[in-house]
Amino acid sequence: MKLPNGFLLSAAVLLCPLLASAQLAVTVSPVKITGQKAVVPLAMKNNFTDKVESARAVCFLLDEQGKVVGQMTRWVIGGTKDKPALAPDAKTTFNFVVHLAKAPTTTNLTAKVSFNRIILEGGKLVEPNKGFEIEK
């Protein structure tokens, strides 16, 4: 069966808005240094149509040469009974507090954040590295 010429283009145009908004939008704020701790604030918005039951992320702190000086993995949404899920179109914040081995010689650290597990309502897993978008 041959599809009409404009069918695939029409389908792509109709699906693009759905695919673009089907994610967890994350804004990573600049790193704040306090002694041997670095705080990396995250602001997240659920653009999925389902509730995000839990999301786990890893935060790497890099110096100006790109060397990792600290890292931390945490459930930033849900993950435990005392942390709530994130409803569709809802926003939340999370602060990564990364302990550093020694006080940094510079305050010019960069945070790289990646989500390695996102679980939607009903236990649906989102493919790692595709269910979130880090906003600049």
N, C-alpha and C positions, 0 to 999 in steps of 0.2 A: 504494500500500500504506500503510495507516494503522498507526502504531506504537502499542503499548499506552501508556496514560496515564503509567504509572510508569517507562517505559523510559528516557527522557531523564534523569530525575532519578536513577535508579539508575546510569546510565552516568557522570553527573557525579560522583556520590559515590564511585564506584570509581576514577575517574581523578584526582580531586583530590590524593590522597596522592602519586601518581606525579609530577604536575606540580609540587607544592610542593617535592619533594626533588630535582628534576632541575635542579640549578644549582650554581654555585660560590659558596659562602657566604664572605663577606669581612668581617673586622672591622678597622676603621681605628682605630688607637690615637692618642692626642693627639700633636700636633706637638712635637718637641723641637728647640730652637734652640741652635746652637753657632756663634758668630761670624756669618759670612755664609752658613751652611748650615742647612737645616732637614731633619730626619729624620722621615719618616712611616712608622711600622711597620705592616705589613699581616700579618694572620693569615688563611690561606685553607684551606678544607676542600672537597674534591671530593665533592659529593653526586650527581654524574652516575653512571650505571651504566658509562660508558666512561672510559678514562684521558684526562686532559687533556694533550694533547701540548704545547700552548703557549697562553699567554694574554698579551695586551698590554694595559696599562692606562695611563691618563693621570692625573696627580695635579696638581690646582690648589691653590695656597695663597692663601687670602683673608684680608685684614685685617678689622678690625671694621666697616668700611664696606662690605664685600663686594667690594672692589677686588682684582683678581688681582695678587699681588706676586711670584709665581714659579710655574713649571710644569715638568713633566718627563714624558716618555713612555718606558716601558721594557717589555721582556718580563719579566713577573714569574714566569712558569712557562715552562720550555723556551725555545724561540726560537733557541737555539744548541746545538751538539753537546755542549758541556760542562755544560749545565743539564739536569737530568732532568725527565721528565714527572711528572705527579701521578696516582697510582693512585686508583681509586674508594675512597672513605671515608678517604683519606689527608689529612694536614694538612701545610702548609708555611708559611714566613714569608718576607717580603721587606721590605727597607727602602728606601724612596724617599729618595734624598739629593738635595735640591733646592738648587741654588746660587742665592743671592739677589743682586741687583744691588748692594744696600747692606745694612748691618746693620739689621734691623728696629727700629723705635722702640718696638714692643710685643712681648710674647711671646704675645699672645692671637691667634694665627693659627689658622685653620680649614682643614682639608684636605678637598677634595672629590675623590673617586676614581671613575673610570668606566672600564669595560672596553670597548675598541673592537674586540677580536678575540679569540675563543676558538676553538681548534681541538682537536677531540676525536680519539681514536684512529681511524685510517683516513682522516684528512683531512676529517672531517665538520665543517662550520662551524656555530657556534652564532650565532643571530641577535643582532647587537649590541644592547646594553642590555636583553636579555631573558634572558641565560644566567647572570646573577650576581645576588646579593642582598647589599647592604651591610647588615650587622647593626649595630644601635645598641648 
